Amino acid sequence: MSADGMNDLRARRLLQQIDAQVLLVYCSHEEAQYLFTMAAEVGLLGPGYIWIIPSLAVGNPDIPPPDSFPVGVISIITDRWRMSLRKRVRDGVAIVVKGVQSFRKQRGFVPEGHSDCHNPVKSLATNDTLFSNGYLVNPAMIIITLDRERQWDKVGNYEMGILQMRYPVWPRYGSYLEPVSDYRHLTVATLEERPFVIVEAVDPVTGTCVSNTVPCRRQSNKTEAIVGHTEPYTKLCCKGFCIDILKKLSRTIKFSY
């Protein structure tokens, strides 16, 4: 999405067609300001929606974000966020030194430096434990979110393939130790009755629902619990005439379910 190449009317129309509650976007800092301004006008901000943006859109996390950024927006940045410039330079030099050591160990010599940008050294850091195809292996990342005081707050970290979060699922903000109160988030109960409500299993490969269905679940009964059914519900996918009406109402009236 570009703030320069799209007028407000078309932007609102496109955003009104969104029926997802978790939105992952890639944009610049300026584009994020425009996006959230338009999203607020069509009701896509609030506890019923989760926005995930890149560090590029966050900009400098030490500076308060623009007013259009919603509370609860999530971003993923490197763990160098709170490090001083001295420490970041130290780590950068250490990586270069480690690359030189690895190159000398494998090749038996250290290549001479080049001042010509058109003829650089092709490979220096050959240690596969650090890099793979030019990308850092197992980078340490931090998950941050915008709190009610409009400060970026660390809520989790990702390191060595392990994700640790302060909150159980999503950092939704309510009163202290109380569930979030959201009058626009509804619980919908229905019965399977073709063609009005059709229930299908989730995709066996991805474990999710296809585009024309919505996630739903079947609650486990006491009999199933006795025979060892440990999950409280079974993940399923719903579609049909009534589901289409529900999706349309959700977009028009602006509620989540």
C-alpha positions as CSV (number, residue, x, y, z in Angstrom):
1,M,0.0,0.0,0.0
2,S,1.4,3.4,-1.0
3,A,0.2,6.7,0.5
4,D,1.1,8.4,-2.8
5,G,-0.4,6.0,-5.3
6,M,-3.8,5.4,-3.7
7,N,-6.6,7.8,-3.0
8,D,-8.5,7.7,0.2
9,L,-11.7,6.4,-1.3
10,R,-10.1,3.4,-2.9
11,A,-8.1,2.7,0.2
12,R,-11.3,2.6,2.3
13,R,-13.0,0.4,-0.2
14,L,-10.2,-2.1,-0.1
15,L,-9.9,-2.1,3.7
16,Q,-13.7,-2.6,4.0
17,Q,-13.3,-5.9,2.1
18,I,-11.0,-7.3,4.8
19,D,-12.7,-9.9,7.0
20,A,-9.5,-11.2,8.8
21,Q,-8.8,-10.3,12.4
22,V,-5.0,-10.9,12.3
23,L,-3.3,-8.6,9.7
24,L,0.4,-8.9,8.7
25,V,1.6,-6.0,6.7
26,Y,5.0,-4.9,5.2
27,C,5.3,-1.2,4.8
28,S,7.4,1.9,5.6
29,H,7.0,4.2,8.5
30,E,5.1,6.8,6.4
31,E,2.9,4.1,4.8
32,A,2.0,2.7,8.2
33,Q,0.8,6.1,9.4
34,Y,-1.5,6.3,6.3
35,L,-2.7,2.7,6.6
36,F,-3.7,3.0,10.3
37,T,-5.5,6.3,9.6
38,M,-7.6,4.7,6.9
39,A,-8.1,1.5,9.0
40,A,-9.4,3.6,11.9
41,E,-12.0,5.2,9.7
42,V,-13.4,1.8,8.6
43,G,-13.3,0.2,12.0
44,L,-10.3,-2.2,11.6
45,L,-8.6,-1.1,14.8
46,G,-9.4,-2.2,18.4
47,P,-9.2,-5.3,20.6
48,G,-10.9,-7.4,17.9
49,Y,-7.9,-6.9,15.4
50,I,-4.2,-7.8,15.7
51,W,-1.8,-5.8,13.5
52,I,1.8,-7.0,13.0
53,I,4.2,-4.7,11.3
54,P,8.0,-4.9,10.5
55,S,10.7,-2.9,12.3
56,L,10.9,-0.7,9.2
57,A,7.4,0.6,10.0
58,V,8.2,1.1,13.7
59,G,11.2,3.4,13.0
60,N,13.0,4.4,16.1
61,P,11.4,2.5,19.0
62,D,12.9,5.1,21.5
63,I,10.7,7.8,20.0
64,P,6.9,7.8,20.6
65,P,5.0,6.5,17.6
66,P,2.6,8.6,15.5
67,D,-0.9,9.1,16.9
68,S,-2.4,6.9,14.2
69,F,-0.6,3.8,15.5
70,P,-3.1,1.7,17.5
71,V,-2.6,0.4,21.0
72,G,-1.6,-3.3,20.8
73,V,0.2,-3.2,17.4
74,I,2.9,-5.8,17.3
75,S,6.4,-5.6,15.7
76,I,9.5,-7.9,15.6
77,I,12.9,-6.2,15.9
78,T,16.4,-7.4,16.5
79,D,17.7,-7.8,20.1
80,R,20.1,-4.9,19.4
81,W,17.2,-2.5,20.2
82,R,18.4,-1.6,23.7
83,M,22.1,-1.9,23.0
84,S,24.3,1.2,22.9
85,L,26.1,2.2,19.7
86,R,29.4,1.1,21.3
87,K,28.1,-2.5,21.9
88,R,26.7,-2.7,18.4
89,V,30.0,-1.6,16.8
90,R,31.8,-4.1,19.1
91,D,29.6,-7.0,17.9
92,G,30.0,-5.9,14.3
93,V,33.8,-5.9,14.6
94,A,33.7,-9.3,16.4
95,I,31.7,-10.8,13.4
96,V,34.3,-9.6,10.9
97,V,37.2,-10.9,13.1
98,K,35.5,-14.3,13.4
99,G,35.0,-14.4,9.6
100,V,38.7,-13.6,9.1
101,Q,39.7,-16.4,11.5
102,S,37.4,-18.9,9.8
103,F,38.7,-17.9,6.4
104,R,42.3,-18.3,7.5
105,K,41.6,-21.7,9.1
106,Q,40.0,-23.1,6.0
107,R,42.1,-21.4,3.2
108,G,45.4,-20.9,5.0
109,F,45.7,-17.2,4.2
110,V,43.9,-13.8,4.7
111,P,42.9,-12.0,1.5
112,E,44.1,-8.5,1.0
113,G,41.7,-5.7,1.4
114,H,40.1,-4.0,-1.6
115,S,39.1,-0.4,-2.0
116,D,37.2,-1.1,-5.3
117,C,33.5,-1.6,-4.6
118,H,33.1,-3.2,-8.0
119,N,35.6,-6.0,-7.1
120,P,34.9,-7.0,-3.5
121,V,36.1,-10.1,-1.7
122,K,33.5,-12.7,-2.6
123,S,33.5,-14.6,0.6
124,L,35.0,-13.9,4.0
125,A,32.8,-15.3,6.8
126,T,32.6,-18.9,5.9
127,N,31.6,-20.2,9.3
128,D,28.3,-22.0,8.6
129,T,27.3,-21.7,12.3
130,L,26.9,-17.9,11.8
131,F,25.7,-17.4,8.2
132,S,23.8,-19.3,5.6
133,N,23.7,-17.8,2.0
134,G,24.6,-14.4,3.5
135,Y,21.9,-14.5,6.2
136,L,22.5,-14.7,9.9
137,V,21.6,-18.2,11.2
138,N,19.3,-18.3,14.3
139,P,19.0,-14.5,14.9
140,A,17.8,-13.3,18.2
141,M,14.6,-11.3,17.8
142,I,12.4,-9.3,20.2
143,I,8.6,-8.9,20.0
144,I,7.4,-5.5,21.1
145,T,3.9,-4.0,21.3
146,L,2.5,-0.5,21.8
147,D,1.0,-0.2,25.3
148,R,-1.6,2.1,26.7
149,E,1.0,4.7,27.6
150,R,2.0,4.6,23.9
151,Q,5.4,3.2,24.7
152,W,7.0,0.2,23.0
153,D,7.0,-2.6,25.5
154,K,8.9,-5.9,25.1
155,V,6.4,-8.8,25.3
156,G,8.5,-11.7,24.1
157,N,11.6,-12.9,22.4
158,Y,12.6,-15.5,19.7
159,E,16.0,-17.2,19.9
160,M,17.3,-20.5,18.7
161,G,13.9,-21.4,17.2
162,I,12.1,-20.9,20.5
163,L,9.4,-18.3,21.0
164,Q,8.7,-17.1,24.5
165,M,5.8,-14.7,25.2
166,R,4.8,-12.8,28.3
167,Y,1.1,-13.2,27.3
168,P,-0.6,-16.6,26.6
169,V,-1.7,-15.7,23.1
170,W,-2.0,-12.0,22.1
171,P,-1.2,-8.9,24.1
172,R,-4.7,-7.6,24.4
173,Y,-5.1,-4.8,26.9
174,G,-7.8,-4.7,29.5
175,S,-8.0,-4.0,33.2
176,Y,-5.4,-5.5,35.4
177,L,-5.9,-9.3,35.7
178,E,-9.3,-9.1,34.0
179,P,-10.4,-10.4,30.7
180,V,-10.7,-7.9,27.8
181,S,-14.2,-6.4,27.5
182,D,-15.1,-5.9,23.9
183,Y,-18.7,-5.3,23.0
184,R,-17.9,-5.9,19.3
185,H,-16.5,-9.4,19.8
186,L,-19.3,-12.0,19.7
187,T,-19.5,-15.8,20.2
188,V,-21.7,-17.5,17.6
189,A,-23.3,-20.9,18.1
190,T,-24.9,-22.8,15.3
191,L,-26.0,-26.3,14.1
192,E,-24.7,-28.1,11.0
193,E,-27.5,-28.0,8.4
194,R,-26.5,-28.2,4.8
195,P,-26.5,-26.0,2.8
196,F,-26.9,-23.3,5.4
197,V,-24.0,-24.4,7.6
198,I,-21.5,-26.9,6.3
199,V,-18.7,-28.2,8.6
200,E,-15.4,-29.5,7.2
201,A,-12.1,-30.6,8.7
202,V,-9.1,-28.2,8.5
203,D,-6.6,-28.6,5.7
204,P,-4.4,-31.6,6.6
205,V,-1.2,-29.9,5.3
206,T,-1.5,-26.4,6.7
207,G,-3.8,-27.1,9.6
208,T,-5.9,-24.0,8.7
209,C,-9.1,-23.2,6.8
210,V,-9.3,-22.4,3.1
211,S,-10.2,-19.0,1.9
212,N,-14.0,-19.5,1.5
213,T,-14.4,-20.9,5.0
214,V,-14.2,-19.5,8.6
215,P,-12.5,-21.2,11.6
216,C,-15.0,-22.8,14.0
217,R,-14.8,-25.5,16.7
218,R,-16.9,-28.3,18.1
219,Q,-16.9,-28.4,21.9
220,S,-15.9,-31.8,23.4
221,N,-18.5,-33.4,25.6
222,K,-18.1,-35.3,28.9
223,T,-18.1,-38.7,27.2
224,E,-15.2,-37.8,25.0
225,A,-13.3,-36.4,28.1
226,I,-13.8,-39.7,29.8
227,V,-12.3,-41.8,27.0
228,G,-9.2,-39.6,26.9
229,H,-10.0,-36.7,24.6
230,T,-7.7,-34.2,26.2
231,E,-8.5,-31.2,23.9
232,P,-11.5,-29.1,25.0
233,Y,-12.6,-28.7,21.4
234,T,-12.0,-29.8,17.8
235,K,-10.8,-27.3,15.2
236,L,-13.0,-27.3,12.2
237,C,-14.0,-25.0,9.3
238,C,-17.5,-23.7,8.5
239,K,-19.1,-22.4,5.3
240,G,-22.5,-22.1,3.8
241,F,-25.3,-19.7,3.2
242,C,-25.6,-18.6,6.9
243,I,-21.9,-18.3,7.2
244,D,-21.8,-16.0,4.2
245,I,-24.4,-13.8,5.8
246,L,-22.4,-13.7,9.1
247,K,-19.3,-12.7,7.2
248,K,-21.2,-9.9,5.4
249,L,-22.7,-8.6,8.6
250,S,-19.3,-8.7,10.3
251,R,-17.8,-6.5,7.6
252,T,-20.8,-4.1,7.4
253,I,-21.5,-3.7,11.1
254,K,-17.9,-4.1,12.1
255,F,-17.8,-6.8,14.7
256,S,-15.5,-9.8,15.3
257,Y,-16.6,-13.3,16.2
